């Protein structure tokens, strides 16, 4: 739904081939091709983008995969990654709550461990972006999620990596979502709007069912509705008169 929202009124507005990667506690995803969400035989297509392998020598994860993006650079796995980094005990992160907010803040303060882990995560996310680009051939990859509060650090590196390593002719591919927490709500609203048929209604297709007919006995006024045309009025003289021409 978040991808639908961004495609309808956000960063990917009007783009018919787009992939979303959501960075947070886990790594989520979605893909749209030719304006339609990709679902697959088990409704898993693109949703498991965070479980694409990015390191065959990486950690085994709960999904059963080895070295998937979520195992190597997500909120779930971040504490383990930080603690396994050499120099952790001397780092400012040793006494901090281990999440991406504190990680990026420490990296800005030149903490060596934080900068090492941050670079590791950026490389994993960039490799994951290349994987989904090769899988779905999108015009755009939209990054969303709480981690994108540091988009100024994340996007330039990912964009550079994609240009160097993805087999694509697009020069600018990665961007950040702009709707934030409202993306899902916008996607749900747009989905209802489309499925209800409201988006296909025009002025020539009013909510009331045409054709209809109404008789007014005093003036003998007949109103006719013709399919596909605006309503036209046909006036007739009273039947008591001999001549009954019609005036249009």
C-alpha positions in Angstrom: 0.0 0.0 0.0 2.9 2.4 0.7 4.1 1.9 -2.8 0.6 2.6 -4.2 0.6 5.8 -2.2 4.0 7.0 -3.4 3.0 6.1 -7.0 -0.3 7.9 -6.7 0.7 11.1 -4.9 4.4 10.8 -3.8 7.9 10.5 -5.1 6.9 8.0 -7.9 3.8 9.9 -9.1 3.0 8.9 -12.7 5.8 6.2 -12.8 4.4 2.8 -13.9 7.5 0.7 -13.2 8.8 1.3 -9.7 10.3 -0.7 -6.8 10.1 0.3 -3.1 12.6 -0.7 -0.4 11.6 0.0 3.2 14.5 0.2 5.6 13.7 -0.2 9.3 13.4 -3.0 11.8 13.4 -5.3 8.8 13.8 -4.6 5.1 10.5 -4.7 3.2 9.7 -4.2 -0.4 7.1 -4.0 -3.2 7.3 -3.7 -7.0 5.0 -2.3 -9.6 5.3 -3.2 -13.3 3.2 -1.6 -16.0 1.2 0.2 -13.3 0.2 -3.0 -11.5 1.6 -4.5 -8.3 3.6 -7.6 -8.7 2.1 -10.4 -6.5 3.4 -13.8 -7.6 1.9 -17.3 -7.1 2.0 -16.9 -3.3 1.6 -13.1 -3.0 5.3 -12.9 -2.0 6.8 -11.3 -5.1 8.9 -8.3 -4.2 7.6 -8.3 -0.6 10.7 -10.5 0.3 13.2 -8.1 -1.3 15.0 -7.8 2.0 15.6 -11.6 1.8 17.6 -11.5 -1.4 21.1 -12.8 -0.7 23.8 -10.1 -0.8 26.6 -12.2 0.9 26.8 -15.9 0.5 29.3 -16.0 3.4 26.9 -14.0 5.6 24.8 -15.0 8.6 22.0 -17.5 8.5 18.6 -15.8 9.1 15.2 -16.8 10.3 13.9 -16.9 6.7 16.3 -19.8 6.1 18.5 -17.8 3.8 22.2 -17.1 4.3 23.5 -13.5 3.9 20.2 -11.9 3.0 20.0 -8.1 3.2 17.9 -8.2 6.4 20.4 -10.5 8.1 23.2 -8.2 7.3 21.8 -4.6 7.7 18.5 -4.2 9.4 17.2 -3.2 12.8 16.9 -6.8 14.0 20.5 -7.6 13.2 22.2 -4.2 13.9 23.0 -4.9 17.6 24.9 -8.1 16.7 26.7 -6.4 13.8 27.9 -3.5 16.1 29.0 -5.8 18.9 31.0 -8.0 16.4 32.9 -4.9 15.1 36.4 -4.6 16.4 36.8 -1.7 18.9 33.2 -1.9 20.1 34.1 -1.8 23.8 35.9 1.5 23.3 33.2 3.0 21.1 30.6 5.5 22.2 28.1 2.9 21.1 29.1 0.5 23.9 26.8 2.3 26.4 24.1 3.4 23.9 20.9 1.9 22.7 21.8 0.3 19.4 19.6 1.5 16.7 20.1 3.3 13.4 19.4 6.7 14.9 22.2 6.4 17.4 24.5 4.7 14.8 24.2 7.6 12.3 24.5 10.2 15.1 27.7 8.5 16.3 29.1 8.3 12.8 28.6 12.1 12.4 30.7 12.5 15.6 33.5 10.5 13.9 33.1 7.4 16.0 35.2 4.8 14.2 33.0 1.8 14.9 29.9 3.7 14.0 31.4 4.8 10.7 32.5 1.2 9.9 29.1 -0.2 10.6 27.3 2.6 8.7 29.5 2.0 5.6 28.7 -1.7 5.9 25.0 -1.1 6.0 25.1 1.4 3.1 27.0 -1.2 1.0 24.4 -3.9 1.8 21.4 -1.6 0.9 23.1 -0.6 -2.3 23.7 -4.2 -3.3 20.1 -5.0 -2.5 19.0 -2.1 -4.7 21.0 -3.5 -7.6 19.4 -6.9 -7.1 15.9 -5.6 -7.3 16.8 -3.4 -10.3 18.0 -6.4 -12.2 14.9 -8.4 -11.1 12.2 -5.9 -12.0 13.9 -3.3 -14.4 12.2 -0.3 -12.8 12.4 3.3 -13.8 12.9 4.3 -10.1 13.7 2.8 -6.7 12.0 4.5 -3.8 13.5 4.1 -0.4 11.2 4.5 2.6 11.2 3.7 6.3 12.5 5.3 9.5 16.1 4.9 8.5 15.5 7.5 5.7 15.7 10.2 8.3 19.3 10.1 7.2 18.6 10.2 3.5 21.3 12.9 3.0 23.9 10.2 3.9 22.2 7.2 2.4 21.0 8.2 -1.1 24.2 9.6 -2.6 26.2 6.4 -1.9 23.4 4.2 -3.1 23.0 6.3 -6.3 26.7 6.1 -6.9 26.8 2.3 -6.4 23.8 1.8 -8.6 25.3 3.8 -11.5 28.6 1.8 -11.2 27.1 -1.7 -10.8 23.6 -1.9 -12.1 23.1 -2.9 -15.8 20.7 0.0 -16.5 20.7 3.1 -18.7 19.0 5.2 -16.1 21.4 7.8 -14.6 19.3 8.8 -11.6 17.3 5.9 -10.1 17.2 6.1 -6.3 15.1 8.5 -4.4 13.4 8.9 -1.0 9.7 8.6 -0.4 8.0 11.9 0.5 4.8 10.8 2.1 6.3 9.1 5.1 3.6 7.5 7.4 0.9 8.8 5.1 2.0 6.6 2.2 0.0 3.6 3.3 -3.1 5.6 3.9 -2.9 7.3 0.5 -2.4 3.9 -1.1 -5.5 2.4 0.6 -7.6 5.4 -0.4 -6.4 5.2 -4.0 -7.0 1.5 -4.1 -10.6 1.9 -2.9 -11.1 4.7 -5.3 -10.1 2.5 -8.2 -11.9 -0.6 -7.2 -15.1 1.2 -6.5 -15.2 2.5 -10.1 -15.3 6.2 -9.0 -12.2 6.9 -11.1 -14.0 5.9 -14.3 -17.1 8.1 -13.8 -17.5 11.1 -16.1 -20.0 13.8 -16.5 -21.8 11.7 -19.1 -22.1 8.9 -16.6 -24.0 10.4 -13.6 -24.6 8.4 -10.4 -28.3 8.0 -11.3 -29.1 5.4 -13.8 -30.0 6.7 -17.3 -32.2 6.6 -19.3 -35.1 8.0 -17.4 -38.4 9.7 -18.4 -40.6 12.1 -16.6 -44.1 13.4 -17.8 -45.6 16.7 -16.8 -49.3 16.5 -17.8 -50.0 20.3 -17.6 -47.4 21.4 -20.1 -47.0 18.1 -21.8 -43.3 18.4 -21.4 -41.3 15.3 -22.2 -37.6 15.0 -21.1 -35.6 12.3 -22.7 -32.1 11.1 -21.9 -30.0 9.6 -24.7 -27.1 7.3 -23.9 -23.8 9.2 -24.2 -25.4 12.6 -24.9 -26.4 15.5 -22.7 -30.1 15.6 -21.9 -32.2 17.4 -24.5 -35.7 18.8 -24.1 -38.4 18.2 -26.7 -41.5 20.5 -26.4 -44.8 19.5 -27.8 -48.1 21.4 -28.3 -51.1 20.2 -26.5 -52.9 17.3 -28.2 -56.1 19.4 -28.5 -54.5 21.4 -31.4 -54.7 20.0 -34.9 -51.1 20.8 -35.7 -48.6 19.1 -33.4 -45.2 20.1 -34.8 -42.1 19.6 -32.5 -39.9 22.4 -31.7 -36.3 21.5 -30.8 
